[in-house]
């Protein structure tokens, strides 16, 4: 019995998601090492963070230990070189891996014969939703 042939666009999607998840995992592995190597080079000092968490403080109180309020979900944009900003970038990358995969898949659907315009449109629509979410235009509470 012959195995069915996997569509090329789906192979592209799977490969991009797989490898970007691996890269995101590496960022999320190296980030805490940076954070612990230079404890003062963090948005939130890990010593105070763990103490506050184990002390049962609420999230607002934990950020108050830092001397301010939560800087927002995209704080890594301005703090990429800090350990926790580097880790947060890895998390954001891991959450957004579908974006480049969907764009590449949409291109593949557009270039193959017969062209799959419905899948191209749906892929680009979801790509736009992911983009707006990643840059903070839409999200929880908006």
N, C-alpha and C positions, 0 to 999 in steps of 0.2 A: 504494500500500500504506500502510495506517495504522500509525503508530508505536504500540507498546504504551504504555499509561498507567502511569507509575511510581506505586507505592503511596505514599500520603501519609506514612505512618510512616517510610518509607525516605528520603523527601525531608527530613523533620525531622532524622533521624539525620545525614544527609550535611551539611546546613547547619550544624548545631551543631558537628560534628567539624571541619569546614572553618574556621569562624570562630574557634573556640577554639585551633586550631593556629596560626592567624595571630597571635592575641594572645600565645600562648606563645612564638612566634618573636620577637615584639617584646620581650618580657621578656628573652629570652636574648640579644638584641642590645644592649639598654640596660644590662643587668647588668654586662657587662665594661667598658663605658664608665664606669659608676659606680666599679667596682673600680680602674680605672686613674686616674681623676680624683682619688680620695682613697685612696691606697694603704694608709694605716693603718686605714681603715674596712672591713676585711675579716676574715673568720675566719682566712684564710691569706694572708699578704702575697704578692702576685703575683711580686714580685722573687725572694723565696726559693723560691716554688713552681717557677717556670721554671728557676731555677738547679739546684734539686734534681732536677727531671725530666731536664734535660739532663745532669746528673751521673750519671744511671743509678741513682738511689736507688730502693729499693722503697717502696710506698705507706706502710708503717708508718714508715719512716725520713723520708719527706717530711713526714708529720704531726708527727713528733718535732722537726723543724726549727722548727715553730710553738711548741714547748714543751709538747706534750701528745699525746694519742692522738686518733684519728679520732673526732669528736663524734657520729657516727651519720648515717645517711642523711636524717634529718629535722631536721638542724641549722638549716635555713632558717627553721623555725617561730620560733626565738628570735632569729634574725639577719636578719630580712627587710629591714631598712634597710641592711645591709651589701651591698657589691657582689656578693660570691659567694653570699650568701644570697638576694639578688634573682634572680640567675641560676638558682640551684638551684630556686627557686619556679617559674620558667619551665619548667624541665625537668620538675618534678613535675606542673605543669598540663598540659604536652604529653603526658605519659604517662597522665594520667587523663581525657583528653577524652571517652573513651567513657562515663564515669559519667553526666554530665548528659544526654548524647545517648541513652543507654539508658533513663534514667528518662522522658525526654520521649517516646521511642518507645513505651515500655510504656504510657504514658497514652494515646497515640494509638491503639494496638492495642485498648485497653480501651474507648475511646469510639466507635470506628468500628463499622459494621454490616457483616457479622456480627462479633461480638467474637472476638478471637483469644487465648483464655485461655492456651494453651500458650506463645505468644510473649510474653505479659505476664509469665508466671511465669519463663520463661528470662531475659528482660531484667532482671527484678528480682533474680534469683539472681546473674547476672554483675555487676550493680550492687553487690550486697552484697560479692562477692569483691573487687571493685575498691576499695570503701570500706575493707575490712579491710586491704588491702594498702597503701593510701595513708596510713592512720593508724598503720601499723606493727604491727598485730596479727599478720599473717602476712607472710612474706617469706622471703628466702634465709636459711637457717640456723635457721629456727624449726620 
